[in-house]
């Protein structure tokens, strides 16, 4: 059985040899194969807004294998292939049915200006008619589009450009009657269409003395349903009340460029007031008093020690014995000097000139 399958494979390979890029180009020249590219959704495009590059591959016969696209790198432009499969269709051209693969790539410009997408290599496997199965690469035509920044966005540092954008926040408990040591969690959820989760806003946790914040890694998800991209980003921050007092988590504003209306909208999260009860204030006051008493005791001890030292100095008057001490030290110095003198003369034979 294995030998039979091997023989059949060899026979098919002989009957339908796989050829290279030149044969595919020959089909294109003969009008039996085509590849086109088109940027859609690029009218009045702003940075961050999604456009799409549609690659349309058509053959007068049929595809014999998978198609692979090699995505190029373009500065300032994010190109993503979010759909794993092509949209298949057929159409009649000059009385002949053509099979079509329509591949869609998402484009996210990160700046304003002119963009040019170079030819994209697309690897194909098609039936070439009499030559048999053909495999190789074709280059799509280059595509160009432009991106501008409307006057309404000129002063904004960051915005979300999407047909739908929302932000919601929630707390896992009330924050108006906390005790020192209590904790609560703040959850902020961003969601939008036609963007990626990595392009949604981020939240920097507030740094407030007395209210510690511990942000968790953001949870991001992307999904695609019939060409509609849904993205969400969830920011979770845990807070721990460390000291009594009133704290304010400030309100936050987020800019949304509504791609359906072509207008700027602002989404806001209200401020959150956190009240930590003062039951520990008594403890804090006692601690302050304890520290004050400790400092006073240390200062009083230092004063008493200074007075005691002063009385001892006055009683014993060590300076009155200083002359005798100095005389003893001078005698010791003279004795050491005599010990250092040599026992013999510096010249053994003073009258001998050879000793010089």
WOKAQUI-V81266 format. One record per backbone hydrogen bond with DSSP energy under -1.0 kcal/mol. CO is the residue of the C=O (numbers start at 0). NH is the residue of the N-H. Records with the same first field share a line. If there is no record, write none. Layout:
CO=NH + NH
//
This chain:
0=4
1=5
2=6
3=7
4=8
5=9
6=10
7=11
8=12
9=13
10=14
11=15
18=134
19=23
20=24
21=25
22=26
23=27
24=28
25=29
26=31
27=30
31=59
33=57
35=55
37=53
39=51
44=147
45=48
50=106
51=39
52=104
53=37
54=102
55=35
56=100
57=33
58=98
61=126
67=122
73=76
75=109
77=107
79=105
86=101
88=99
90=97
92=95
95=92
97=90
98=58
99=88
100=56
101=86
102=54
104=52
105=79
106=50
107=77
108=47
112=146
114=144
116=142
119=139
120=69
121=137
122=67
123=135
124=63 + 64
125=133
128=131
131=127
133=125
135=123
137=121
142=116
144=114
146=112
149=152
150=153
152=155
159=256
161=258
163=192
165=190
167=188
169=186
174=274
177=276
178=181
181=240
183=238
184=171
185=236
186=169
187=234
188=167
189=232
190=165
191=230
195=198
196=199
207=210
209=241 + 242
211=239
213=237
218=233
220=231
222=229
224=227
227=224
228=193
229=222
230=191
231=220
232=189
233=218
234=187
235=215
236=185
237=213
238=183
239=211
240=180
244=275
246=273
248=271
251=268
253=266
254=159
255=264
256=161
257=261
262=257
264=255
266=253
268=251
271=248
273=246
274=177
275=244
277=280
279=283
280=284
281=285
282=286
283=287
284=288
285=289
286=290
287=291
288=292
289=293
290=294
291=295
292=296
293=297
294=298
295=299
296=300
297=301
298=302
299=303
300=304
301=305
302=306
303=307
304=308
305=309
306=310
307=311
308=312
309=313
310=314
311=315
312=316
316=319
318=321
320=324
321=325
322=326
323=327
324=328
325=329
326=330
327=331
328=332
329=333
330=334
331=335
332=336
333=337
334=338
335=339
337=340
348=351
351=354
352=355
//
